[in-house]
Amino acid sequence: MGQDIENIAIVSTQKVRASIIEELIKNSFGVDVNTFVIDPDDVLSITKLKERFLIILDLMGVDAPAKKIINELKNLHSDAAIIALHMYRSANLVKPLFEFGVNGYVYYEPTKDELNEAIRKVVRGDRYVPSYLLAK
């Protein structure tokens, strides 16, 4: 996984989807990474974490507008990388998420391989954009 990310926070109110994402991560990275599911309100109240972490933000499981929660997360956790999940398949709808500050985007039902690739790229400091969005 790499030594920069020690924790992955899956931010969602949708517990079933969050547990599926958590299972995909565990199947990809095993015990090398600590995953935890956290409510959007709780992640905004955590003001200081000891380790750098990755946020997987389930935008369909958050009541706040995407711009608001991404901006708040970036302000509170400036060292955190963010991968957004949503059902958008249009580059025109995904592009603003990158403008708001996310580092990667995956469709809300990613495959194990896609999620693995997204996490690895974002952890390296790169952006992850699905190939179907780049082709348009």
Secondary structure, DSSP 4 states (H G I P E B T S, - for coil): --SS--EEEEE-S-HHHHHHHHHHHHHHHGGGSEEEEE-HHHHHH----SS-EEEEEEGGG-SS-HHHHHHHHHHH-TT-EEEEEES---HHHHHHHHHHT-SEEEESS--HHHHHHHHHHHHTT--B--HHHHT-
